[in-house]
Amino acid sequence: MTERIATPAREGACVPRQEMIDLKITLQGEAVVLMSERAMLIERTRTLLVADVHLGKDTAFRIAGIPIPGDATADSLARLSSALERSQARRGVFLGDLIHARTSLDVMTISTIQTWRERHNEIEMLLVPGNHDARSGALPSEFRIATTDDELIEPPFVFKHHPEPSLHGYVLAGHIHPAIRLTGRGRQKERVACFLFRPEYGLLPAFGTFTGKADITLQPTDRAFAVAPDQIVEVS
C-alpha cells in the first residue's frame, strides 16, 4: 500500500516554502513515511531515521586545503529540522556516519551543531555508529546524542549502518548512498538519490548535502523510490 502525503515545508534559507509530497508505505507490517528530505518516519513510534549525514565534511576538506563553497553542514541541519518538524517525530535515530572525520569538529562546527541541537532539545537522539564515526571519535557531550551498539534491535526492525542481514529482524541501514538513473520520455536523464528495499534489508539515501552517490541495479524483488526535489516517486 502506498499513500501520498502533502505538507507545507518549513520556511527557511535552505528549505524553500513549498508543498512537500511524502509517500506512506507498509514495510514489514509497519506504516512508514518516506520523506522528501531523504528521511524515513516510523509512524507507530514517531521515530525519524536518517543515514550518512556527514556533518563537518566541508570543514574537513577546507582544513585539508580543498576549497569547498557554501555551508553544507548548515544546509543539512536545516533539512533535518524540516524533517523533524514536519514529521512531529519524538525521536531521531542516525544510521551511522553522522560526523565525517575527526577534523570536522572545529569550534565553529561544534557551535553550529550545538545550537541546532538546542532547538530540538525535547527530541531524544541516538547514533548507531558507522565507519566514519569510529574514526571521528566520541561525540561532544553538548550534542546530547547517545551512541548505541552497532546493531539496535526494535522489532520488526534492526537499525544498522552496514546493510547486512540480521537474525533479529528486517535491517534498515545506510552506508551505500544509493542512487538510481531516471530516463524521461524526451530522453532526459537524471541521477537521483533513492530509498531501496530488498527482501533482507532496506537502504536509506545519504542525507548529507555534501555526499556522493552509488548507482544501484534493481533486482526483480526490489522496491525503489526516487527522491525528487519535493516528492517521492516509486520507480521500476
C-alpha positions, 0 to 999 in steps of 0.5 A: 500500500502506498499513500501520498502525503502533502505538507507545507515545508518549513520556511527557511534559507535552505528549505524553500516554502513549498508543498512537500509530497511524502509517500506512506508505505507498509514495510514489514507490517509497519506504516512508514513515511518516506520523506522528501528530505531523504528521511524515513518516519516510523509512524507507530513510534514517531521515530525519524531515521536518517543515514550518512549525514556527514556533518563537518565534511566541508570543514574537513576538506577546507582544513585539508586545503580543498576549497569547498563553497557554501555551508553544507553542514548548515544546509543539512541541519536545516533539512533535518529540522524540516524533517523533524518538524514536519514529521512531529517525530519524538525521536531521531535515530542516525544510521551511522556516519553522522560526523565525517572525520575527526577534523570536522569538529572545529569550534565553529562546527561544534557551535553550529551543531550545538545550537541546532541541537538546542532547538530540538532539545525535547527530541531524544537522539541516538547514533548507531555508529558507522565507519566514519564515526569510529574514526571521528571519535566520541561525540561532544557531550553538548550534542546530547546524542547517545551512541548505541551498539552497532546493531539496535534491535526494535522489532520488526526492525534492526537499525544498522549502518552496514546493510547486512542481514540480521537474525533479529529482524528486517535491517534498515541501514545506510552506508551505500548512498544509493542512487538510481538513473531516471530516463524521461520520455524526451530522453532526459536523464537524471541521477537521483538519490533513492530509498531501496528495499530488498527482501533482507534489508532496506537502504536509506539515501545519504542525507548529507548535502555534501555526499556522493552517490552509488548507482544501484541495479534493481533486482526483480524483488526490489522496491525503489523510490526516487527522491525528487526535489519535493516528492517521492516517486516509486520507480521500476 
